[in-house]
Amino acid sequence: MSDAIRTFFDSIETIDDVRKLIEDEERESVTLDYKQADKRWNHIAKEKIAKHISAFANSEGGILVFGVSCDELDKDKPVLITGLHPLNGVEDLDRIITSAIRPEIEGWARKKIGDGALSVLLVYIPASDSGPHQSMKHKQYFHRSGAQSIAMEHYLVQRYFGRHYHPLLSINVREPGGIRATYPKKDWTHYFAFQFVIGNSGKGNAKGCSGQIVLPTPEYIVTSHSACYFNSQVEQTRSWKAEVSGPHYFVIGRDIHPGADYCFFELAVAFHRQSLDIFAQKPFLLWEIFSEGMVPQKGQHTLSSEFISLLNDT
């Protein structure tokens, strides 16, 4: 998930991009939060910033957008660019992130866009494998629940500390660089073979790992000639989520040692040409992976602009 969040962060480059978030009603969520910042940050405001940063790092990662207000009644809906107070600078934010959070968060980024009163400050916080991260201003650990940052209960703190010694699995999708097989049907592309790689970035052995993959837009894709590797078992099923109607693949793989990864599945996919704009914006697939001794991890993959260009050129 963090890769998708970082891509989203990198895509916001101008004030017009921020305006588009408002026009598109890109609401606050578990990975996105808007904050007004037109008043000078005092110690209370800095405490709240530390809380949200701790929460993002202890959850799926996320983006804080300073300089945007939300609707007073519909509190998750952005409505207006209010801008930054001239003394709310990146240096203040750097000090909060580096001194008010322990252990320190790695891989975060920030950028200021716009000029003068009409400027916005964005902060990217990745999901952390070295947490839980404590807000030193509160002496508490936080995590995201919906669009809120809330204090972690004792059992969650214990679980997060346990992640240091447990497996942490994720699925990486390798996009194809060329055609796998021709599919000479009107209005459809040729077949392209996607590879799915399970990786264990944790410190414990992943025993009996398994997971599920779903392609959520079945009317725009066809799949064929799947291949399995390393004695993986891949079965097509519809048992994952009733509200998602696309093809599902249930995966049972071998144990995966810390730091290891392996390609367990290959799937050839053809796309309806009218769907290419859709896939440039919506996830191509969703995944969930788990094993003994770890919290199930979820993520998604959106097709890269390079692959969309390849589809348009073939």
Secondary structure, DSSP 8 states (H G I E B T S, - for coil): -HHHHHHHHHH--SHHHHHHHHHTT---BTTEEEE-BSS---HHHHHHHHHHHHHHHTTTEEEEEETEEE-SSSTTSEEEE--B-TT--HHHHHHHHHHSEES--SS-EEEEEEETTEEEEEEEEE--SS---EETTTTEEEEEETTEEEE--HHHHHHHHHGGGS--EEEEEE--SS-SB----TTB--BEEEEEEEEE-SSS-BTT-EEEEE-S-GGGEEEEEEEE-TT-EEEEES-S-TT--S-EEEEE---B-TT-EEEEEEEEEEEBGGGHHHHTTS-SEEEEEE-TTS--EEEEE---HHHHHHHHH-
